[in-house]
């Protein structure tokens, strides 16, 4: 593999922090079991997901089966420039709508040198991911334990920009620069179920699972989640749990076969 491909592969690997996956709909739980069922109920939840990742990532014109990796949350955090995650839920009676948005941008640099330092190749790059999800659900079971059946779509976007520079002390002041830009996007349909059990007016637990994929999107994507919610007030709910997501997307030489997992925390504002 050429030096240029080495740098391109390294920068492309920065996408590993992105957490491409299903929407974070379990974080919202708008007015669960509210006695005023014939009114609209809303909940907005900003959250943080402390993810680690492992799997295989490959880019077009990279090595045949991609590159394996294993990154902790601290590895990901060190490279992050900006990140934002939030979920929103609206419910009327037994019907509801779930929305989720994720925006992340990371940057890093890489460099390699030839024999005796006679040539060097360096690269700076940034990677941006956006993910937008929308799902409708129906509350199949109402009571102390609620069961919601849902179906939706999620739109994934990954893009990266790389600036590479080739230099040599044999040619002082001279260098060769080249820029690369790529963008991948796809849509995954998915279906899932969310189960919530309330112990009292403050404590509740939530479990969630979904599965999706299509011929034009991921070959397969699925997730599991378990968490605990605590209502500080009826309109302020603290949330903590663990989430595991697996995605297998392959298209036009781009491979994203990744498992993402970690603890999440968020605060829901209900009205």
C-alpha positions, 0 to 999 in steps of 0.5 A, a space after each residue: 500500500 502506498 504512503 498516500 493510502 497509509 495516511 488516507 487510511 489513518 485519517 479515515 479511522 478517525 470516524 471510529 468515534 462517531 457512534 453510527 447507530 440507531 436513534 437514542 429513543 430510549 432516553 425519552 419517556 414523555 409523561 409515562 402513564 400520565 393520567 391526562 392521556 388525551 393531552 399532548 406530552 413532550 420531553 427533550 433530553 440532551 445526553 452524553 454517551 461515553 462510547 468505546 468501539 471495536 471492529 473493522 473500518 475500510 475505505 475505498 482503495 484501502 487494504 482489501 478487508 479493511 483495518 481492525 481497531 479497538 478504541 476506548 472512550 479516552 482515545 475518542 475524547 482526546 480527538 473530539 472537537 465538538 459534539 452534540 446529542 439530543 432526543 425529543 419525544 411527543 405523545 398523544 394518548 397511545 401514539 407517539 413520535 421520537 426524534 434524535 440527532 447526533 453531530 460529532 466532529 473530530 480531528 487528528 494528524 498522522 505522519 510517516 518518514 522514509 529511510 534516513 528521514 529523506 522523505 516524510 509524509 504528513 496529514 491533517 484531517 477532520 471527520 464529521 458525522 451527522 445522524 438524524 432519526 425519526 420513529 413513530 410508536 404505539 403504546 401496546 400496553 399501558 399501566 405500571 409497565 408500558 410497552 411501546 412498539 415502534 418503527 422508523 428511519 435513520 439517516 447517517 452521514 459520514 464525511 472527512 477532509 484530509 490535507 496531506 503534504 510530502 516533503 524531503 530535505 533534499 529539496 528545501 522549501 519544496 513540498 507536494 500537497 494534496 487534499 482529499 474529501 469523501 462523504 458517505 450516507 445511507 438510510 436504515 429502516 428499523 423496528 423495535 420495542 421499548 419496555 418501561 416499569 415504574 416502581 413509584 413516582 420517582 424510580 423507573 427502569 427501561 429496556 430497549 431493543 431494535 433491529 434494522 437494515 436494508 439492501 440500500 443501507 446497512 446489511 444489519 444493525 441492532 442495539 440493546 439498552 438498559 437504564 434507570 430513570 429518576 424523577 427529581 421533579 415531575 418535569 425533570 428526569 435524570 437518566 443513566 444506563 448502558 447501550 450496545 450497538 452493532 452496525 455492518 455497512 458495506 458499499 463501494 469499497 467503504 466498510 463500517 463493521 463496528 460495535 459501539 458500547 458504553 454508559 450514557 447519562 442525560 436529563 429529560 425536561 418534560 412538559 
